Amino acid sequence: MAVNGWVGYEASAAVLTYLLENELDVKVEQKQIDEQPSWQGMNDGDIDVVVENWGHENLMKQYGPEGNDTVVDGGPNGNKGTLGWYVPKYLLEEYPDINTYQGVKKNAEIFKTAESGDKGEFLAGDPGFVTQDQGMINHFDMDLKIVYAGSEAAEITTMRKKYEDKKPFLAYFYEPQWLHNELDLEHVEFPKYEEGCADDEDDVSCGYPEYDLNKIFRKDFAEENSEAYQLLKNWKWSNEDQNVVAEMIAQQQLDPEEAAQKWVEGNKDVWESWIPEGAKS
């Protein structure tokens, strides 16, 4: 099972691993890996499933039925995904339009930091995340510099510190994400995503699309139709479910397996239907 580098994915993987191992007696090997290499891993037979896929139509074209024919769409996982730019809501008191791309462009200097020099800082997380931010900065001619925190956890630490100090910040972020329960963040409005608007990665004229997040399976794994595959295929949960487990891992510092066990013990009504009929006791 691929485990990509954000805590929401880790939460999903933890719960699924716990259920596979404790309800079906299936040993799960988790592989910490970035998004794009996960697809190559499925193509090579090293990975069976990606449990939270954000779009990646180009990778589906390369590895799916129109390409290598080694992966298949596993259907929605129940999560609704939003990517984009976020600012703290308290900035709207002094800069009422800062939650629009025009307002960000006009006030870019308020985001300056030592790391960004004479430009405003655009805070990003893991450089391995697939993003379109530089293309958006280029197209809208914004005086911004992308500064990578290095990981999701490091970005969250920076955002929380700035929020606590009531300092301006502009960040790449997303939902589902447990931090929204703690910080009041405003999503920056851009022109709505349309087909083709992000094809040129250096010149992106729109915001991010909205995603119905889905699962991707290695084709041979899906065709084997094992009980493990059936559980993963049946699995769907909400943003709220994921955020509960993710917050236990990131904020309460619980081990992922412990967080998964805690959620499973309190939510049998949610997960019981994921268990294949033949495996139910």
Secondary structure, 3 states (H helix, E strand, C coil): CEECCCHHHHHHHHHHHHHHHHHCCCCCCCEECCHHHHHHHHHHCCCCEEEEECCCHHHHHHHCCCCCCCEEEEEEEEEEEEEEEEEEHHHHHCCCCCCEHHHHHHCHHHHECCCCCCCEEEEECCCCCCCCHHHHHHHCCCCEEEEECCCHHHHHHHHHHHHHCCCCCCEEEEECCHHHHCCCEEECECCCCCCCCCCCCCCCCCCCCEEEEEEEEEHHHHHHCCHHHHHHHHCCCCHHHHHHHHHHHHCCCCCHHHHHHHHHHHCHHHHHHHCCHHHCC
